[in-house]
Amino acid sequence: MTVTGGVGYVSERSFDHLLACTASPPWVAAFALRAVPYGPVAEVLAEYGLVTERAAGTFPQRRFTGPEERAGALRAAVEAGLDPAGLEEEGWYHAALYVSRPAAQVTARPLATLLR
């Protein structure tokens, strides 16, 4: 299951409903904007036996549509306790990559080794 920038619109309740329909939980790869908390989603995924890892760094998502969107993104980053310097300040939304999968797979091959 892949989500690119939708976390915040797609809540942990949505993930719960989707995973409840599966025989075994799929891997979940989610790019969540930096200012959007992912913890509630990771908690729901853990209820289905998935362990969530965060990839190092951030990933640019898209440019802001204009000054108002930029100002809102900068404000959201600061309110979340994040430094927008070099990231949102440069005119781009930035996201963190979270990958959730069964614990045995995480132990056997941590995310950092998958992304080399």
N, C-alpha and C positions, 0 to 999 in steps of 0.2 A: 504494500500500500504506500503510495507516495503522495505527499502534500507539499506544494511549493507556494509558500506565502499565505496559505489559507488558515493557519492556526490563529485563532482569535475570532475568526468567523465560524470555523468548524471547531466546536468545543470538545471537551473531554466527554460530554454526553454523547456526541456523535460517534466518537471512537468506541465508546462502550456499546452502543447499538450495533455498530458494524461488526465488532469482534464477537458479539453474542451470536451472530449469524454464521460463524465459521466453525468448522469441525476442529481445526487447529489454527491458532493465531498466525497470521502472516507476519513477515518482517514489516516494519513500518519505518520509512525514511521520510523525515519531515524537515523542511526548511522553514523555520519560524523566525519572523522578524525579531531582531535583537530585543526590542522593547516589549515583546509579547511573552509573558511567562509560559514556559512549557511544562513546569512542574506538575500541574493538575492532569495534563495528558499523560505524562510519564507514570503518574500514580495509577491511573486507570489501566494503562498497558501492563503494569506490574501485576495487577489483579488477574491478568490472563497469562502470567508466567513470562512476560517479556522484560528484559533488562535494557535500559536506555543508556546509551553512551553519546557523548557530544564530541563531534569532530573539532579539532583545533582550528582556530581562526574563524573568519567569517566569509560569507559569499555574497557578492553584490547581486541584488535582485533586479532592480530597475531604477532608472532615473526618476526623480520627482517630476510631477506634472507641472509644477509651478512654485512660486514663492510661498503660497499658503500651505501647500502640502509639505514643503521643506521645513517651514517653521513648526508645523505640527509634529513632524518626525523628530526634529531636534529637541523639541519640548518633551516628547514621549521618551526619548533616550535619556535625557537628563533626569526626568521624573523616575525612571527605572534605575537610576544610579549608574548609568553608563556614560562613558566619555565619547561624544560623537566626533572628536577630532580625527581626521584622516579617514573617516567612514561616512556617516550621514552628512557630516559637514561638507563633504566633497560633492554632494548632490545625488547620492544613491541610497536607497534602502539597502541595508545589509542584514543578512540572516545567518542564524546558526544552524548547522546540520545536526539533527538528532537521529540516531538509528537505534531501533528497538528490535530485539530478537531473543530467542530462548537463551537462558543462562549458560547452558552447555556450549553453545556456539560462541558466546562471548568469551568464555574461559578458553576455549580451544583456539580462537583467533580474534583477539581484540580489534576494535575498529581501526586503530592506528595502523595495524598491519594490513587491513583490507584496503586502505586508502593510499598505500605507497605506490 
